[in-house]
Amino acid sequence: MNREIVQILTEKLSSLPGLDAEQSCGQFTELAYLCHFTQCYRPAMRIADWHRHPIYIMEDAGVKTGIAFCDLQLPSRFSTCPATKDQNFPVMAEGTNISELWLVFVANGLTSRSPFFKELIDSYDLSALFDKIFLFDFFQSAIHIIKSHENQD
């Protein structure tokens, strides 16, 4: 990922009006997740559109992908999980010309918590909203795909 783009994004996030300290912390944490996730999964991806939070528009070889993060390792006051039944991400995605919409759960101890993630996906019908769903252990740099076109349940 281009360091200049990350620097610009960091500066713009710092200057956003109306963000309290907790919201700023959440935004910067997601930026770190985004940078590290793309570094681990597909380093060629670059930020194409950053201001559509909570979905980051990424581009790789001309293909745009929307990525949303669901942080399950921060305290709840910092957690930024967009996956709720009352939000309509596909409508937002249509206006951005993206090819796919991905959800990335950020948590540690991924393999031991697999039943929890499956239950969460089922209870919120996330498979219908997102084209791919990942589990990402930030500190271990481990990514597990739990839903994709190839392994749809």
N, CA, C and O of each residue as an XYZ file, in Angstrom:
612
protein
N       0.844     -1.167      0.000
C       0.000      0.000      0.000
C       0.892      1.232      0.000
O       1.921      1.260      0.674
N       0.503      2.233     -0.743
C       1.283      3.437     -0.900
C       1.340      4.228      0.411
O       0.307      4.626      0.949
N       2.543      4.449      0.911
C       2.724      5.166      2.186
C       2.237      6.608      2.100
O       1.741      7.154      3.085
N       2.375      7.226      0.932
C       1.912      8.605      0.778
C       0.396      8.690      0.954
O      -0.106      9.628      1.574
N      -0.319      7.733      0.420
C      -1.777      7.716      0.569
C      -2.153      7.521      2.033
O      -3.060      8.187      2.531
N      -1.470      6.621      2.723
C      -1.733      6.401      4.146
C      -1.440      7.670      4.932
O      -2.200      8.016      5.837
N      -0.370      8.364      4.613
C      -0.034      9.613      5.299
C      -1.121     10.658      5.073
O      -1.534     11.335      6.014
N      -1.584     10.795      3.840
C      -2.651     11.755      3.533
C      -3.917     11.392      4.294
O      -4.574     12.261      4.867
N      -4.256     10.122      4.301
C      -5.450      9.666      5.007
C      -5.332      9.936      6.509
O      -6.298     10.366      7.140
N      -4.175      9.691      7.069
C      -3.955      9.950      8.490
C      -4.151     11.435      8.796
O      -4.785     11.788      9.791
N      -3.611     12.296      7.946
C      -3.775     13.735      8.150
C      -5.243     14.147      8.039
O      -5.716     14.964      8.829
N      -5.956     13.597      7.078
C      -7.374     13.942      6.913
C      -8.205     13.427      8.078
O      -9.118     14.114      8.537
N      -7.899     12.221      8.566
C      -8.618     11.699      9.725
C      -8.376     12.576     10.946
O      -9.282     12.783     11.754
N      -7.164     13.090     11.084
C      -6.833     13.951     12.217
C      -7.615     15.258     12.197
O      -7.885     15.843     13.246
N      -7.974     15.708     11.008
C      -8.632     17.007     10.893
C     -10.150     16.916     10.747
O     -10.805     17.941     10.556
N     -10.726     15.713     10.832
C     -12.173     15.597     10.710
C     -12.868     16.288     11.881
O     -12.529     16.039     13.038
N     -13.832     17.149     11.589
C     -14.523     17.847     12.673
C     -15.523     16.924     13.370
O     -16.065     15.997     12.768
N     -15.749     17.196     14.630
C     -16.795     16.501     15.362
C     -16.450     15.123     15.891
O     -17.321     14.459     16.454
N     -15.220     14.666     15.736
C     -14.836     13.364     16.271
C     -14.280     13.529     17.678
O     -13.384     14.339     17.916
N     -14.826     12.747     18.607
C     -14.243     12.774     19.937
C     -13.043     11.818     19.962
O     -12.734     11.180     18.956
N     -12.381     11.725     21.095
C     -11.154     10.918     21.196
C     -11.420      9.448     20.896
O     -10.605      8.801     20.238
N     -12.547      8.905     21.365
C     -12.855      7.495     21.125
C     -13.113      7.225     19.644
O     -12.650      6.220     19.105
N     -13.850      8.117     18.988
C     -14.121      7.938     17.565
C     -12.834      8.045     16.751
O     -12.624      7.276     15.813
N     -11.983      8.990     17.106
C     -10.688      9.122     16.434
C      -9.863      7.861     16.604
O      -9.251      7.380     15.651
N      -9.847      7.329     17.813
C      -9.112      6.090     18.081
C      -9.633      4.969     17.190
O      -8.846      4.223     16.609
N     -10.937      4.848     17.080
C     -11.533      3.814     16.234
C     -11.157      3.978     14.776
O     -10.872      2.992     14.097
N     -11.150      5.218     14.277
C     -10.789      5.482     12.882
C      -9.329      5.115     12.607
O      -9.023      4.484     11.595
N      -8.437      5.511     13.506
C      -7.024      5.199     13.311
C      -6.757      3.700     13.457
O      -5.902      3.146     12.767
N      -7.491      3.054     14.354
C      -7.352      1.608     14.509
C      -7.777      0.909     13.228
O      -7.098     -0.009     12.769
N      -8.892      1.331     12.646
C      -9.336      0.725     11.394
C      -8.342      0.970     10.271
O      -8.124      0.089      9.440
N      -7.742      2.135     10.231
C      -6.723      2.410      9.217
C      -5.554      1.445      9.378
O      -5.024      0.941      8.388
N      -5.153      1.188     10.612
C      -4.073      0.218     10.855
C      -4.505     -1.173     10.399
O      -3.728     -1.895      9.774
N      -5.754     -1.550     10.715
C      -6.268     -2.854     10.269
C      -6.265     -2.938      8.743
O      -5.831     -3.936      8.168
N      -6.748     -1.892      8.103
C      -6.816     -1.873      6.643
C      -5.424     -2.044      6.030
O      -5.230     -2.860      5.128
N      -4.477     -1.281      6.518
C      -3.110     -1.351      5.973
C      -2.508     -2.734      6.188
O      -1.923     -3.307      5.269
N      -2.646     -3.269      7.389
C      -2.033     -4.567      7.686
C      -2.773     -5.708      6.978
O      -2.139     -6.641      6.486
N      -4.098     -5.640      6.923
C      -4.866     -6.668      6.228
C      -4.470     -6.736      4.753
O      -4.216     -7.820      4.226
N      -4.419     -5.584      4.089
C      -4.054     -5.604      2.669
C      -2.609     -6.043      2.471
O      -2.292     -6.721      1.494
N      -1.738     -5.658      3.390
C      -0.337     -6.097      3.310
C      -0.254     -7.623      3.382
O       0.528     -8.245      2.662
N      -1.060     -8.213      4.249
C      -1.034     -9.670      4.426
C      -1.790    -10.407      3.320
O      -1.367    -11.481      2.893
N      -2.886     -9.849      2.862
C      -3.761    -10.567      1.933
C      -3.452    -10.269      0.467
O      -3.315    -11.185     -0.344
N      -3.345     -8.989      0.136
C      -3.106     -8.603     -1.250
C      -2.368     -7.262     -1.264
O      -3.002     -6.210     -1.342
N      -1.039     -7.291     -1.190
C      -0.261     -6.057     -1.082
C      -0.456     -5.066     -2.232
O      -0.193     -3.876     -2.061
N      -0.903     -5.522     -3.374
C      -1.084     -4.615     -4.507
C      -2.307     -3.714     -4.349
O      -2.451     -2.744     -5.093
N      -3.184     -4.014     -3.402
C      -4.381     -3.189     -3.209
C      -3.985     -1.799     -2.747
O      -3.023     -1.628     -1.998
N      -4.738     -0.813     -3.203
C      -4.506      0.563     -2.763
C      -5.849      1.198     -2.400
O      -6.900      0.759     -2.867
N      -5.802      2.216     -1.580
C      -7.015      2.921     -1.188
C      -7.512      3.730     -2.373
O      -6.785      4.569     -2.905
N      -8.743      3.481     -2.787
C      -9.334      4.216     -3.897
C     -10.284      5.297     -3.394
O     -10.433      6.340     -4.030
N     -10.926      5.053     -2.255
C     -11.875      6.018     -1.706
C     -11.948      5.793     -0.213
O     -12.386      4.730      0.226
N     -11.538      6.752      0.566
C     -11.445      6.557      2.004
C     -12.582      7.191      2.773
O     -12.807      6.811      3.922
N     -13.305      8.127      2.208
C     -14.269      8.893      2.992
C     -15.644      8.248      3.102
O     -16.579      8.891      3.579
N     -15.792      7.029      2.686
C     -17.073      6.351      2.773
C     -17.143      5.434      3.995
O     -17.790      4.387      3.956
N     -16.487      5.823      5.056
C     -16.493      5.040      6.285
C     -17.933      4.661      6.624
O     -18.802      5.529      6.541
N     -18.237      3.433      6.997
C     -17.331      2.398      7.468
C     -16.810      1.458      6.389
O     -16.181      0.449      6.710
N     -17.056      1.764      5.126
C     -16.561      0.891      4.069
C     -15.421      1.605      3.347
O     -15.580      2.718      2.846
N     -14.268      0.934      3.305
C     -13.110      1.458      2.605
C     -13.110      0.876      1.204
O     -13.208     -0.339      1.034
N     -13.001      1.729      0.206
C     -12.988      1.276     -1.179
C     -11.527      1.082     -1.583
O     -10.727      2.017     -1.576
N     -11.213     -0.154     -1.931
C      -9.858     -0.524     -2.318
C      -9.851     -0.874     -3.801
O     -10.870     -1.294     -4.350
N      -8.711     -0.702     -4.441
C      -8.594     -1.020     -5.858
C      -7.360     -1.882     -6.089
O      -6.293     -1.642     -5.524
N      -7.536     -2.895     -6.938
C      -6.442     -3.784     -7.298
C      -6.623     -4.156     -8.759
O      -7.612     -4.794     -9.121
N      -5.680     -3.764     -9.597
C      -5.723     -4.042    -11.035
C      -7.028     -3.551    -11.658
O      -7.618     -4.232    -12.497
N      -7.474     -2.362    -11.241
C      -8.677     -1.762    -11.804
C      -9.984     -2.257    -11.210
O     -11.049     -1.750    -11.563
N      -9.926     -3.236    -10.316
C     -11.128     -3.790     -9.694
C     -11.297     -3.166     -8.312
O     -10.376     -3.174     -7.495
N     -12.505     -2.619     -8.063
C     -12.772     -1.993     -6.765
C     -13.500     -2.964     -5.847
O     -14.420     -3.672     -6.255
N     -13.057     -2.973     -4.591
C     -13.626     -3.828     -3.556
C     -13.912     -2.971     -2.335
O     -13.080     -2.157     -1.934
N     -15.089     -3.152     -1.743
C     -15.426     -2.475     -0.498
C     -15.065     -3.379      0.672
O     -15.395     -4.565      0.670
N     -14.392     -2.823      1.664
C     -13.990     -3.608      2.833
C     -14.500     -2.911      4.092
O     -14.238     -1.729      4.315
N     -15.235     -3.671      4.912
C     -15.702     -3.187      6.212
C     -15.044     -4.033      7.289
O     -14.822     -5.228      7.094
N     -14.732     -3.424      8.417
C     -14.093     -4.126      9.524
C     -15.044     -4.227     10.702
O     -15.799     -3.300     10.995
N     -14.992     -5.362     11.366
C     -15.743     -5.584     12.592
C     -14.729     -5.967     13.647
O     -14.217     -7.087     13.659
N     -14.444     -5.028     14.533
C     -13.391     -5.204     15.521
C     -13.950     -5.915     16.740
O     -14.785     -5.370     17.462
N     -13.488     -7.126     16.963
C     -13.955     -7.910     18.100
C     -12.898     -8.047     19.183
O     -13.044     -8.874     20.084
N     -11.827     -7.244     19.110
C     -10.810     -7.328     20.152
C     -10.671     -6.044     20.954
O      -9.995     -6.045     21.983
N     -11.280     -4.960     20.526
C     -11.244     -3.731     21.307
C     -12.394     -3.711     22.306
O     -13.383     -4.418     22.115
N     -12.284     -2.914     23.366
C     -13.439     -2.740     24.252
C     -14.623     -2.210     23.445
O     -14.429     -1.538     22.432
N     -15.830     -2.503     23.878
C     -17.023     -2.169     23.104
C     -17.125     -0.682     22.777
O     -17.692     -0.334     21.740
N     -16.607      0.198     23.608
C     -16.719      1.624     23.322
C     -15.868      2.036     22.122
O     -16.111      3.081     21.518
N     -14.869      1.219     21.775
C     -14.051      1.493     20.596
C     -14.451      0.641     19.398
O     -14.033      0.922     18.274
N     -15.239     -0.377     19.618
C     -15.557     -1.332     18.564
C     -16.283     -0.659     17.413
O     -17.173      0.166     17.617
N     -15.892     -1.020     16.210
C     -16.513     -0.471     15.007
C     -17.003     -1.626     14.163
O     -16.317     -2.061     13.238
N     -18.166     -2.115     14.470
C     -18.713     -3.260     13.754
C     -19.930     -2.826     12.955
O     -20.974     -2.537     13.540
N     -19.822     -2.775     11.622
C     -20.925     -2.302     10.803
C     -22.002     -3.336     10.558
O     -23.042     -3.014      9.984
N     -21.785     -4.548     10.971
C     -22.666     -5.633     10.568
C     -23.890     -5.746     11.471
O     -23.951     -6.618     12.338
N     -24.846     -4.875     11.269
C     -26.093     -4.966     11.999
C     -27.242     -5.038     11.009
O     -27.113     -4.604      9.865
N     -28.356     -5.583     11.448
C     -29.488     -5.805     10.549
C     -30.101     -4.517     10.019
O     -30.712     -4.537      8.951
N     -29.961     -3.401     10.723
C     -30.620     -2.176     10.302
C     -29.800     -1.342      9.330
O     -30.263     -0.285      8.903
N     -28.605     -1.776      8.966
C     -27.801     -1.044      7.994
C     -27.866     -1.745      6.652
O     -27.970     -2.971      6.592
N     -27.805     -0.975      5.572
C     -27.992     -1.519      4.243
C     -26.741     -1.276      3.400
O     -26.708     -0.342      2.599
N     -25.725     -2.098      3.570
C     -24.468     -1.907      2.881
C     -24.538     -2.135      1.376
O     -23.864     -1.413      0.641
N     -25.322     -3.107      0.864
C     -25.353     -3.272     -0.585
C     -25.825     -2.029     -1.325
O     -25.338     -1.761     -2.423
N     -26.757     -1.260     -0.765
C     -27.202     -0.029     -1.427
C     -26.046      0.946     -1.529
O     -25.837      1.563     -2.573
N     -25.296      1.086     -0.452
C     -24.130      1.962     -0.472
C     -23.108      1.462     -1.484
O     -22.496      2.247     -2.207
N     -22.934      0.162     -1.524
C     -21.947     -0.423     -2.423
C     -22.312     -0.176     -3.883
O     -21.420      0.033     -4.704
N     -23.584     -0.194     -4.224
C     -23.987      0.009     -5.610
C     -23.542      1.369     -6.135
O     -23.172      1.488     -7.303
N     -23.573      2.391     -5.289
C     -23.191      3.729     -5.708
C     -21.698      3.925     -5.843
O     -21.267      5.001     -6.258
N     -20.901      2.950     -5.514
C     -19.450      3.094     -5.532
C     -18.778      2.302     -6.645
O     -17.553      2.330     -6.761
N     -19.542      1.607     -7.454
C     -19.005      0.789     -8.549
C     -18.016     -0.257     -8.079
O     -17.014     -0.515     -8.746
N     -18.290     -0.859     -6.937
C     -17.399     -1.911     -6.466
C     -17.869     -3.251     -7.007
O     -19.049     -3.447     -7.297
N     -16.924     -4.164     -7.134
C     -17.222     -5.504     -7.638
C     -17.651     -6.438     -6.514
O     -18.507     -7.301     -6.708
N     -17.051     -6.261     -5.333
C     -17.351     -7.126     -4.197
C     -17.373     -6.307     -2.924
O     -16.768     -5.239     -2.834
N     -18.090     -6.838     -1.940
C     -18.136     -6.238     -0.616
C     -17.644     -7.282      0.377
O     -18.196     -8.379      0.459
N     -16.603     -6.935      1.130
C     -15.985     -7.868      2.066
C     -16.204     -7.392      3.497
O     -16.288     -6.193      3.764
N     -16.294     -8.360      4.413
C     -16.326     -8.085      5.838
C     -15.135     -8.772      6.475
O     -14.879     -9.949      6.221
N     -14.406     -8.036      7.302
C     -13.234     -8.586      7.973
C     -13.464     -8.492      9.479
O     -13.524     -7.397     10.038
N     -13.593     -9.660     10.136
C     -13.648     -9.714     11.590
C     -12.221     -9.673     12.100
O     -11.390    -10.478     11.680
N     -11.925     -8.751     12.996
C     -10.595     -8.652     13.583
C     -10.686     -9.180     15.004
O     -11.401     -8.626     15.839
N      -9.963    -10.244     15.267
C      -9.979    -10.862     16.597
C      -8.749    -11.737     16.739
O      -8.101    -12.082     15.751
N      -8.433    -12.094     17.976
C      -7.343    -13.043     18.182
C      -7.933    -14.395     18.557
O      -9.105    -14.481     18.923
N      -7.141    -15.437     18.470
C      -7.620    -16.780     18.770
C      -8.678    -17.242     17.779
O      -9.726    -17.754     18.171
N      -8.399    -17.060     16.503
C      -9.403    -17.310     15.467
C      -9.909    -18.742     15.435
O     -11.119    -18.965     15.385
N      -9.025    -19.697     15.463
C      -9.463    -21.082     15.299
C     -10.306    -21.563     16.469
O     -11.245    -22.335     16.277
N      -9.986    -21.121     17.671
C     -10.753    -21.562     18.833
C     -12.124    -20.900     18.912
O     -12.998    -21.375     19.637
N     -12.320    -19.812     18.178
C     -13.580    -19.087     18.227
C     -14.431    -19.285     16.976
O     -15.400    -18.553     16.771
N     -14.092    -20.245     16.152
C     -14.807    -20.476     14.902
C     -16.323    -20.645     15.076
O     -17.076    -20.062     14.296
N     -16.801    -21.411     16.058
C     -18.260    -21.533     16.231
C     -18.933    -20.188     16.516
O     -20.051    -19.946     16.061
N     -18.260    -19.318     17.264
C     -18.806    -17.991     17.547
C     -19.010    -17.203     16.257
O     -20.057    -16.584     16.067
N     -18.016    -17.224     15.370
C     -18.113    -16.481     14.119
C     -19.210    -17.037     13.220
O     -19.961    -16.278     12.607
N     -19.303    -18.361     13.142
C     -20.362    -18.983     12.329
C     -21.738    -18.562     12.838
O     -22.627    -18.256     12.044
N     -21.919    -18.546     14.163
C     -23.199    -18.148     14.755
C     -23.488    -16.670     14.469
O     -24.623    -16.310     14.157
N     -22.485    -15.834     14.571
C     -22.640    -14.408     14.291
C     -23.046    -14.185     12.839
O     -23.939    -13.387     12.557
N     -22.400    -14.882     11.931
C     -22.714    -14.756     10.503
C     -24.146    -15.198     10.225
O     -24.869    -14.541      9.477
N     -24.550    -16.306     10.826
C     -25.906    -16.809     10.621
C     -26.958    -15.902     11.247
O     -27.986    -15.628     10.627
N     -26.713    -15.435     12.461
C     -27.737    -14.644     13.150
C     -27.979    -13.292     12.489
O     -29.086    -12.759     12.576
N     -26.978    -12.731     11.836
C     -27.144    -11.457     11.135
C     -27.260    -11.618      9.622
O     -27.293    -10.622      8.899
N     -27.322    -12.850      9.136
C     -27.421    -13.146      7.714
C     -26.347    -12.400      6.909
O     -26.624    -11.824      5.857
N     -25.136    -12.427      7.426
C     -24.035    -11.693      6.805
C     -23.624    -12.280      5.459
O     -23.075    -11.572      4.614
N     -23.883    -13.555      5.256
C     -23.546    -14.174      3.974
C     -24.331    -13.545      2.831
O     -23.868    -13.528      1.690
N     -25.509    -13.033      3.130
C     -26.314    -12.387      2.100
C     -25.808    -10.972      1.797
O     -26.013    -10.466      0.694
N     -25.157    -10.340      2.758
C     -24.693     -8.964      2.581
C     -23.298     -8.858      1.985
O     -23.009     -7.936      1.223
N     -22.432     -9.810      2.336
C     -21.023     -9.699      1.967
C     -20.608    -10.836      1.040
O     -20.999    -11.987      1.233
N     -19.805    -10.490      0.024
C     -19.310    -11.482     -0.927
C     -18.235    -12.370     -0.317
O     -18.160    -13.562     -0.614
N     -17.405    -11.782      0.537
C     -16.374    -12.543      1.242
C     -16.374    -12.106      2.696
O     -16.599    -10.938      3.013
N     -16.116    -13.074      3.576
C     -15.996    -12.786      4.999
C     -14.692    -13.421      5.486
O     -14.420    -14.597      5.244
N     -13.902    -12.612      6.172
C     -12.588    -13.035      6.635
C     -12.510    -12.956      8.159
O     -13.220    -12.177      8.795
N     -11.644    -13.769      8.720
C     -11.210    -13.639     10.097
C      -9.754    -13.193     10.029
O      -8.950    -13.795      9.317
N      -9.420    -12.150     10.760
C      -8.077    -11.582     10.690
C      -7.523    -11.400     12.091
O      -8.064    -10.646     12.900
N      -6.436    -12.105     12.361
C      -5.716    -11.933     13.618
C      -4.587    -10.946     13.331
O      -3.567    -11.305     12.744
N      -4.784     -9.717     13.749
C      -3.858     -8.632     13.448
C      -2.440     -8.943     13.921
O      -1.479     -8.777     13.169
N      -2.315     -9.392     15.160
C      -0.985     -9.585     15.736
C      -0.277    -10.823     15.202
O       0.953    -10.859     15.176
N      -1.014    -11.821     14.782
C      -0.413    -13.020     14.206
C      -0.294    -12.916     12.680
O       0.296    -13.790     12.045
N      -0.853    -11.851     12.089
C      -0.877    -11.666     10.628
C      -1.507    -12.869      9.940
O      -1.070    -13.287      8.868
N      -2.537    -13.416     10.571
C      -3.214    -14.601     10.043
C      -4.587    -14.211      9.507
O      -5.343    -13.482     10.148
N      -4.885    -14.721      8.310
C      -6.175    -14.462      7.675
C      -6.802    -15.792      7.319
O      -6.168    -16.647      6.701
N      -8.061    -15.961      7.715
C      -8.831    -17.140      7.345
C     -10.066    -16.667      6.597
O     -10.799    -15.803      7.078
N     -10.295    -17.238      5.415
C     -11.500    -16.907      4.649
C     -12.588    -17.842      5.118
O     -12.443    -19.061      5.029
N     -13.693    -17.278      5.624
C     -14.773    -18.137      6.076
C     -15.976    -18.100      5.133
O     -16.907    -18.892      5.280
N     -15.957    -17.196      4.181
C     -16.970    -17.195      3.131
C     -16.389    -16.519      1.905
O     -15.875    -15.403      1.985
N     -16.471    -17.196      0.777
C     -16.060    -16.608     -0.491
C     -16.882    -17.267     -1.584
O     -17.682    -18.161     -1.308
N     -16.693    -16.837     -2.807
C     -17.436    -17.419     -3.919
C     -17.148    -18.914     -4.051
O     -18.022    -19.691     -4.434
N     -15.923    -19.304     -3.731
C     -15.508    -20.688     -3.895
C     -16.063    -21.609     -2.803
O     -16.261    -22.799     -3.045
N     -16.318    -21.062     -1.584
C     -16.729    -21.939     -0.500
C     -18.069    -21.527      0.131
O     -18.257    -21.672      1.339
N     -18.983    -21.022     -0.679
C     -20.287    -20.612     -0.146
C     -20.999    -21.826      0.425
O     -21.012    -22.908     -0.162
N     -21.598    -21.604      1.602
C     -22.294    -22.694      2.293
C     -23.654    -22.952      1.686
O     -24.377    -23.836      2.145
